[in-house]
Structure formats: C-alpha cells, structure tokens
C-alpha cells in the first residue's frame, strides 16, 4: 500500500494525516481485515471499490464513497461488524475510524483528494 494524506480540495486542508491507498487486488480484498482498529487520523483508500463488508472485524468504521473525481457520493457512519454497505457509481471507498465523520463531516458533493507521500 502507498502512504499518503486525504485533503479537502476546496481549501487544501488535511482531513487525514495517515492514509494508505491500495495497489493490488489482494490489498483491496483484505482491506482492514486482520488489522488493528484505525486511529483517529488514519484511513484506508480502496481503489476501485463500491462496496465493503465488516465480516470478521471487531470494530465499527465510517465509510465515504467517492466517484472517480473524488466527489463524495455517500457517507456511512459507524458501520458495525457483520454488515455490508454499497454505493452505486462509487470508484473509491475511504474507510475511517468509527465516529470520524461526527468529528470531521464530509458532505455529499464535496471533493477530496489523496496525496501520496514522496
């Protein structure tokens, strides 16, 4: 996975300091399974991805579905373990710590971008 940040495009403010972007089918398939709970300023950006599940996970996550340009299509707060979620038209899925969206709302129509580390 590639390390980077998630930024709000409108003002270039950093939303998440430590984000990882998937590169392979295996990374997309594994997602957060078998990984420790995300910290407040951590995220996983899965590309391409329009659906997620929390089967096998022991913690809840927040999800932001994005189109190919990074526009927010849908958000899901506190998806509990053993659940599924889907968004038609999504190209990216941003997985965040449970409760993140309550602290840092991302609104439908807003655009975010992933910025890779050097």
C-alpha positions as CSV (number, residue, x, y, z in Angstrom):
1,X,0.0,0.0,0.0
2,X,1.1,3.5,-0.7
3,X,1.2,6.0,2.3
4,X,-0.3,9.5,1.8
5,X,-2.9,12.0,3.1
6,X,-6.5,12.8,2.4
7,X,-7.2,16.5,1.7
8,X,-10.3,18.6,1.2
9,X,-10.0,20.0,-2.3
10,X,-11.8,23.3,-1.7
11,X,-9.3,24.7,0.8
12,X,-6.5,22.1,0.6
13,X,-6.9,21.3,4.3
14,X,-5.7,17.9,5.5
15,X,-8.5,15.7,6.7
16,X,-6.5,12.6,7.5
17,X,-2.7,12.7,8.1
18,X,-2.0,9.0,7.6
19,X,-3.9,7.3,4.7
20,X,-2.9,4.2,2.8
21,X,-4.0,3.6,-0.8
22,X,-4.4,0.1,-2.1
23,X,-2.4,-1.0,-5.1
24,X,-3.2,-4.7,-5.7
25,X,-6.3,-6.9,-5.8
26,X,-5.0,-8.6,-2.6
27,X,-4.8,-5.3,-0.7
28,X,-8.3,-4.4,-1.9
29,X,-9.7,-7.8,-0.9
30,X,-8.0,-7.8,2.5
31,X,-8.9,-4.2,3.4
32,X,-8.9,-3.8,7.2
33,X,-9.4,-7.5,7.9
34,X,-6.9,-8.7,10.4
35,X,-5.6,-5.2,11.1
36,X,-5.8,-3.1,14.3
37,X,-8.5,-0.5,14.7
38,X,-7.8,2.6,12.8
39,X,-6.6,5.6,14.9
40,X,-8.4,8.9,14.6
41,X,-6.1,10.3,11.9
42,X,-5.8,7.1,9.8
43,X,-7.7,5.9,6.8
44,X,-7.6,3.3,4.0
45,X,-8.5,4.3,0.5
46,X,-9.6,1.3,-1.6
47,X,-9.4,1.7,-5.4
48,X,-11.5,0.6,-7.2
49,X,-14.3,-0.2,-4.7
50,X,-18.0,0.4,-4.5
51,X,-18.9,-1.9,-1.6
52,X,-17.5,-3.0,1.7
53,X,-18.2,-5.5,4.5
54,X,-17.2,-5.8,8.1
55,X,-17.4,-9.5,8.4
56,X,-14.5,-10.7,10.5
57,X,-13.9,-7.3,12.0
58,X,-14.4,-6.5,15.7
59,X,-14.8,-2.7,15.4
60,X,-17.0,-0.3,13.6
61,X,-15.8,2.0,10.8
62,X,-17.0,5.1,9.0
63,X,-17.1,5.0,5.2
64,X,-17.0,7.6,2.5
65,X,-17.9,6.6,-1.1
66,X,-16.3,8.7,-3.8
67,X,-16.7,8.9,-7.6
68,X,-13.7,8.8,-9.9
69,X,-13.0,12.6,-9.4
70,X,-13.1,12.3,-5.6
71,X,-16.6,13.8,-5.1
72,X,-18.4,12.4,-2.1
73,X,-21.4,10.3,-3.2
74,X,-22.4,8.8,0.1
75,X,-21.3,8.5,3.7
76,X,-21.9,5.8,6.3
77,X,-21.3,6.4,9.9
78,X,-20.4,3.7,12.4
79,X,-20.9,0.6,10.2
80,X,-20.9,-2.2,12.8
81,X,-19.2,-5.6,12.4
82,X,-21.0,-8.2,10.3
83,X,-22.6,-5.6,8.0
84,X,-22.5,-4.7,4.3
85,X,-22.6,-1.4,2.5
86,X,-22.8,-0.4,-1.2
87,X,-22.9,2.8,-3.3
88,X,-23.7,2.7,-7.0
89,X,-21.3,4.7,-9.0
90,X,-18.5,4.8,-6.4
91,X,-15.0,4.4,-7.7
92,X,-13.1,4.9,-4.3
93,X,-14.1,3.9,-0.8
94,X,-12.5,5.7,2.1
95,X,-12.5,3.7,5.4
96,X,-12.1,5.7,8.5
97,X,-12.2,5.1,12.3
98,X,-15.7,4.8,13.7
99,X,-17.0,8.2,14.7
100,X,-14.6,10.1,12.5
101,X,-17.4,11.6,10.4
102,X,-19.1,13.0,13.5
103,X,-15.9,14.9,14.3
104,X,-15.0,15.9,10.7
105,X,-18.1,15.8,8.5
106,X,-17.7,15.2,4.8
107,X,-20.7,16.4,2.9
108,X,-22.3,14.9,-0.2
109,X,-20.9,16.7,-3.3
110,X,-17.7,17.8,-1.6
111,X,-14.5,16.8,-3.2
112,X,-11.5,15.2,-1.5
113,X,-8.1,14.0,-2.9
114,X,-5.5,11.6,-1.9
115,X,-1.9,13.0,-1.9
116,X,0.8,10.4,-1.9
117,X,4.0,10.7,0.2
118,X,7.3,11.2,-1.5
